[in-house]
């Protein structure tokens, strides 16, 4: 029995929630996954899973063993990276995740320049407005927008962005420019659901953060869709300031209600803070951080 392989399959099953999901994820037959886990249990002479549950449920021994497996496999991975020279020269591959619009507007241009400067490093860019679990999803670096919760993640701040309300000049010419958040009650709204509720938007007024009831004529799941609808004159929307910098500069959108905006959100590059930072990670951080800082400060609206 290859114990390292069996440990890896066990962790895949725990993360996926079932043996069948793990089999699909790693592309091996379900029978092979089941056999590897059974062999591991036989070797340990203990049961790792309660198999009567609809989803995999770890026993107490299983939970302790999974924690140990993660640590052992991480140490093995680090030892292999040292042996391969990944810590002595900037080479290898990086997995980086970023919000969709930020990735397109700011991160991708930096990455293209980085790839030109470092021909021995490859990058996989994952663009999603969902917050990824870096450890579970094997992500090296992430762009995070917003206050960071206390965690083991190491953050490098590269700037800030604001949550802004905007609309097209033609829309405001026809419907009037809102002077206070309460005025939004009479406007057509476009809600980007990642940033808030389609029924109420929150603002800052003195020490209070009241919610204002809005009518969302359109609810969308991406910032690009909200921005396109606002440019078309469908209504007012709420997005992050960096997402509309080009449209504001070109006169296609105008920002309103600035005095009532919430505090700006930090933009950070984060990683898991492993004991020894690979050269490829240090190279990317040193290359990307100052360029992202410059881009965000240059295009602030």
BAKETI-954781 format. One record per residue (C-alpha): residue in one letter; x, y, z. Coordinates in Angstrom, 3 decimals. Example, Ala and Ser with C-alpha at 12.3 -4.5 7.8 and 13.67 -1.06 7.14 Angstrom:
(A, (12.300, -4.500, 7.800)) (S, (13.670, -1.060, 7.140)) 
***
This chain:
(X, (0.000, 0.000, 0.000)) (X, (1.278, 3.466, -0.929)) (X, (0.424, 5.305, 2.280)) (X, (1.061, 8.773, 0.867)) (X, (-1.334, 8.069, -2.018)) (X, (-3.931, 6.679, 0.389)) (X, (-3.584, 9.726, 2.657)) (X, (-4.071, 12.036, -0.318)) (X, (-7.194, 10.154, -1.429)) (X, (-8.536, 10.269, 2.134)) (X, (-8.140, 14.055, 2.229)) (X, (-9.811, 14.394, -1.176)) (X, (-12.786, 12.383, 0.128)) (X, (-13.077, 14.540, 3.249)) (X, (-12.905, 17.791, 1.226)) (X, (-15.345, 16.529, -1.438)) (X, (-17.819, 15.147, 1.123)) (X, (-18.108, 11.654, -0.333)) (X, (-16.058, 8.871, -1.890)) (X, (-17.878, 9.215, -5.216)) (X, (-17.235, 12.976, -5.360)) (X, (-13.565, 12.375, -4.595)) (X, (-13.386, 9.745, -7.356)) (X, (-14.841, 12.216, -9.879)) (X, (-12.500, 14.991, -8.726)) (X, (-9.278, 13.010, -9.069)) (X, (-10.435, 10.939, -12.054)) (X, (-10.154, 7.409, -10.673)) (X, (-12.792, 4.668, -10.296)) (X, (-14.949, 4.771, -7.167)) (X, (-13.865, 1.201, -6.391)) (X, (-10.235, 2.340, -6.260)) (X, (-11.035, 5.191, -3.861)) (X, (-13.064, 2.883, -1.608)) (X, (-10.312, 0.242, -1.632)) (X, (-7.591, 2.764, -0.749)) (X, (-9.575, 4.067, 2.218)) (X, (-10.375, 0.521, 3.379)) (X, (-6.697, -0.446, 3.131)) (X, (-5.792, 2.573, 5.218)) (X, (-8.352, 1.615, 7.882)) (X, (-7.073, -1.960, 7.879)) (X, (-3.498, -0.748, 8.297)) (X, (-4.503, 1.528, 11.189)) (X, (-6.835, -1.095, 12.661)) (X, (-9.485, 1.556, 13.229)) (X, (-12.504, 3.013, 11.445)) (X, (-12.061, 6.494, 9.958)) (X, (-15.612, 7.069, 8.673)) (X, (-19.140, 6.417, 9.912)) (X, (-20.461, 4.905, 6.692)) (X, (-24.120, 4.907, 7.723)) (X, (-24.373, 8.670, 7.216)) (X, (-25.602, 10.114, 3.913)) (X, (-22.398, 12.113, 3.734)) (X, (-19.018, 11.038, 5.026)) (X, (-18.773, 11.589, 8.753)) (X, (-15.372, 11.230, 10.404)) (X, (-14.961, 9.267, 13.608)) (X, (-12.949, 10.861, 16.427)) (X, (-9.931, 8.845, 15.311)) (X, (-10.599, 9.886, 11.730)) (X, (-10.622, 13.590, 12.592)) (X, (-7.278, 13.335, 14.398)) (X, (-5.777, 11.302, 11.568)) (X, (-6.929, 13.770, 8.889)) (X, (-5.227, 16.648, 10.737)) (X, (-2.015, 14.616, 10.900)) (X, (-2.292, 13.664, 7.204)) (X, (-2.599, 17.306, 6.158)) (X, (0.516, 18.218, 8.114)) (X, (2.521, 15.254, 6.761)) (X, (1.561, 15.881, 3.129)) (X, (2.278, 19.618, 3.435)) (X, (5.732, 18.818, 4.838)) (X, (6.313, 16.336, 2.008)) (X, (5.242, 18.889, -0.595)) (X, (7.570, 21.482, 0.918)) (X, (10.492, 19.022, 0.969)) (X, (9.943, 18.222, -2.716)) (X, (9.809, 21.903, -3.607)) (X, (13.106, 22.509, -1.790)) (X, (14.712, 19.549, -3.560)) (X, (13.473, 20.738, -6.962)) (X, (15.026, 24.165, -6.469)) (X, (11.728, 26.033, -6.195)) (X, (13.054, 27.894, -3.147)) (X, (16.415, 28.765, -4.674)) (X, (15.285, 30.165, -8.043)) (X, (12.054, 31.830, -9.196)) (X, (10.506, 29.029, -11.224)) (X, (7.470, 26.760, -11.130)) (X, (3.741, 27.492, -11.297)) (X, (1.444, 29.810, -9.360)) (X, (-2.311, 29.669, -8.816)) (X, (-3.786, 33.130, -8.220)) (X, (-7.423, 34.075, -7.655)) (X, (-9.076, 37.495, -7.951)) (X, (-12.534, 39.047, -8.325)) (X, (-13.705, 38.979, -11.935)) (X, (-13.487, 42.680, -12.815)) (X, (-10.359, 43.344, -10.751)) (X, (-8.658, 40.418, -12.444)) (X, (-9.498, 41.713, -15.899)) (X, (-8.753, 45.388, -15.273)) (X, (-5.757, 45.365, -12.968)) (X, (-4.277, 41.955, -12.253)) (X, (-4.096, 40.509, -15.776)) (X, (-1.948, 43.353, -17.197)) (X, (0.475, 42.919, -14.277)) (X, (0.563, 39.168, -14.845)) (X, (1.353, 39.553, -18.537)) (X, (4.325, 41.784, -17.703)) (X, (5.416, 39.332, -14.982)) (X, (5.329, 36.361, -17.379)) (X, (7.514, 38.328, -19.771)) (X, (10.014, 39.071, -16.993)) (X, (10.009, 35.532, -15.523)) (X, (9.930, 32.949, -18.334)) (X, (10.359, 30.008, -15.911)) (X, (7.146, 30.759, -13.975)) (X, (3.654, 29.808, -15.195)) (X, (0.406, 31.217, -13.751)) (X, (-3.156, 29.962, -13.510)) (X, (-5.564, 32.863, -12.903)) (X, (-8.928, 31.987, -11.340)) (X, (-11.423, 34.847, -11.647)) (X, (-14.374, 34.592, -9.289)) (X, (-16.280, 36.889, -6.949)) (X, (-16.506, 33.974, -4.505)) (X, (-14.000, 33.915, -1.631)) (X, (-11.780, 30.854, -2.083)) (X, (-10.306, 28.718, 0.680)) (X, (-6.622, 28.934, -0.225)) (X, (-5.569, 25.732, 1.508)) (X, (-8.444, 23.532, 0.376)) (X, (-8.388, 24.804, -3.212)) (X, (-4.582, 24.833, -3.522)) (X, (-4.387, 28.563, -4.276)) (X, (-1.044, 30.323, -3.788)) (X, (-2.172, 33.956, -3.779)) (X, (-5.480, 35.813, -3.726)) (X, (-6.684, 39.364, -4.203)) (X, (-9.078, 40.135, -1.355)) (X, (-11.296, 43.231, -1.260)) (X, (-12.671, 44.194, 2.151)) (X, (-11.640, 43.925, 5.776)) (X, (-9.804, 40.682, 6.437)) (X, (-10.955, 38.484, 9.330)) (X, (-8.373, 37.369, 11.869)) (X, (-6.631, 34.360, 10.387)) (X, (-3.254, 32.872, 9.595)) (X, (-3.252, 34.562, 6.184)) (X, (-0.487, 37.066, 5.465)) (X, (-1.702, 40.221, 3.720)) (X, (0.045, 42.892, 1.646)) (X, (-2.187, 45.934, 1.200)) (X, (-2.072, 47.404, -2.312)) (X, (-4.769, 50.062, -2.078)) (X, (-8.428, 50.657, -1.349)) (X, (-11.761, 50.963, -3.128)) (X, (-15.160, 52.456, -2.320)) (X, (-18.713, 51.224, -2.606)) (X, (-20.312, 53.840, -4.901)) (X, (-23.730, 54.629, -6.363)) (X, (-23.725, 55.634, -10.016)) (X, (-25.887, 56.036, -13.097)) (X, (-25.754, 57.419, -16.607)) (X, (-26.000, 61.181, -17.237)) (X, (-29.043, 60.566, -19.468)) (X, (-30.822, 58.665, -16.689)) (X, (-30.166, 61.431, -14.155)) (X, (-31.238, 64.098, -16.682)) (X, (-34.603, 62.324, -16.995)) (X, (-35.141, 61.228, -13.366)) (X, (-33.163, 63.756, -11.326)) (X, (-29.981, 63.351, -9.298)) (X, (-30.537, 61.858, -5.815)) (X, (-29.297, 64.205, -3.091)) (X, (-29.740, 61.850, -0.130)) (X, (-30.044, 58.058, 0.135)) (X, (-33.778, 58.439, 0.850)) (X, (-34.220, 59.817, -2.675)) (X, (-33.421, 56.341, -4.029)) (X, (-36.922, 55.246, -3.017)) (X, (-38.201, 56.945, -6.176)) (X, (-35.488, 55.625, -8.493)) (X, (-35.075, 52.452, -10.498)) (X, (-32.230, 50.413, -9.012)) (X, (-29.922, 47.720, -10.354)) (X, (-28.517, 45.477, -7.629)) (X, (-25.236, 43.598, -7.925)) (X, (-26.193, 40.920, -5.401)) (X, (-22.632, 40.283, -4.176)) (X, (-22.613, 43.800, -2.689)) (X, (-26.007, 43.893, -1.049)) (X, (-29.676, 43.130, -0.804)) (X, (-32.062, 43.890, -3.691)) (X, (-34.518, 45.327, -1.135)) (X, (-32.334, 47.713, 0.886)) (X, (-28.970, 49.475, 0.531)) (X, (-26.944, 50.615, 3.548)) (X, (-25.284, 54.035, 3.802)) (X, (-23.327, 56.056, 6.359)) (X, (-25.021, 59.025, 7.996)) (X, (-23.041, 60.391, 10.933)) (X, (-22.505, 57.540, 13.385)) (X, (-25.389, 55.499, 11.999)) (X, (-25.495, 53.103, 9.041)) (X, (-29.170, 53.131, 8.046)) (X, (-30.702, 50.917, 5.384)) (X, (-32.781, 52.550, 2.676)) (X, (-35.528, 50.582, 0.962)) (X, (-34.980, 50.365, -2.804)) (X, (-36.849, 48.894, -5.733)) (X, (-34.524, 46.713, -7.769)) (X, (-35.841, 46.576, -11.312)) (X, (-32.894, 44.325, -12.122)) (X, (-30.772, 41.998, -9.956)) (X, (-27.552, 40.605, -11.448)) (X, (-24.744, 38.329, -10.297)) (X, (-21.793, 40.156, -11.884)) (X, (-20.543, 43.722, -11.637)) (X, (-20.099, 43.890, -15.416)) (X, (-23.823, 43.276, -15.950)) (X, (-24.792, 45.930, -13.393)) (X, (-22.449, 48.462, -14.992)) (X, (-23.657, 47.737, -18.529)) (X, (-27.291, 48.140, -17.420)) (X, (-26.530, 51.433, -15.703)) (X, (-24.707, 52.768, -18.781)) (X, (-27.754, 51.797, -20.856)) (X, (-29.916, 54.020, -18.607)) (X, (-31.905, 51.293, -16.869)) (X, (-31.309, 52.815, -13.435)) (X, (-28.771, 53.461, -10.696)) (X, (-26.464, 50.759, -9.438)) (X, (-23.989, 50.191, -6.630)) (X, (-20.562, 48.747, -7.417)) (X, (-16.951, 49.263, -6.372)) (X, (-15.195, 52.422, -7.537)) (X, (-12.392, 50.702, -9.450)) (X, (-14.986, 48.807, -11.512)) (X, (-16.342, 51.997, -13.118)) (X, (-13.226, 54.151, -13.390)) (X, (-13.150, 53.952, -17.210)) (X, (-16.884, 54.635, -17.576)) (X, (-16.665, 57.667, -15.242)) (X, (-13.614, 59.029, -17.037)) (X, (-15.386, 58.636, -20.411)) (X, (-18.560, 60.327, -19.158)) (X, (-20.756, 57.243, -19.478)) (X, (-21.424, 57.111, -15.726)) (X, (-21.440, 59.619, -12.892)) (X, (-21.080, 58.936, -9.176)) (X, (-23.686, 60.318, -6.757)) (X, (-24.249, 60.347, -2.981)) (X, (-20.512, 60.557, -2.203)) (X, (-21.049, 62.100, 1.274)) (X, (-22.981, 58.984, 2.326)) (X, (-20.528, 56.311, 1.162)) (X, (-19.345, 53.707, 3.682)) (X, (-15.675, 53.648, 4.641)) (X, (-13.322, 52.524, 1.879)) (X, (-12.417, 48.840, 1.705)) (X, (-8.777, 47.701, 1.612)) (X, (-7.471, 45.754, -1.377)) (X, (-4.871, 43.154, -0.380)) (X, (-2.743, 40.348, -1.766)) (X, (-2.963, 37.425, 0.664)) (X, (-1.242, 34.064, 1.024)) (X, (-1.143, 31.315, 3.612)) (X, (2.160, 32.355, 5.167)) (X, (3.991, 29.057, 4.874)) (X, (7.226, 28.706, 6.802)) (X, (9.452, 29.175, 3.764)) (X, (8.154, 31.403, 0.985)) (X, (9.059, 30.037, -2.478)) (X, (11.082, 32.311, -4.737)) (X, (8.251, 32.324, -7.287)) (X, (5.862, 33.735, -4.635)) (X, (8.354, 36.347, -3.434)) (X, (9.078, 37.337, -7.039)) (X, (5.380, 37.789, -7.831)) (X, (4.647, 39.748, -4.632)) (X, (7.606, 42.056, -5.196)) (X, (6.613, 42.556, -8.840)) (X, (2.837, 42.865, -8.476)) (X, (2.368, 44.840, -5.244)) (X, (3.919, 48.170, -6.339)) (X, (2.280, 47.982, -9.769)) (X, (-1.161, 47.331, -8.292)) (X, (-0.644, 50.168, -5.802)) (X, (0.213, 52.522, -8.644)) (X, (-2.766, 51.389, -10.742)) (X, (-5.265, 51.794, -7.920)) (X, (-3.980, 55.223, -6.858)) (X, (-3.745, 56.481, -10.451)) (X, (-7.297, 55.550, -11.356)) (X, (-9.055, 56.461, -8.107)) (X, (-12.353, 58.293, -8.737)) 
***
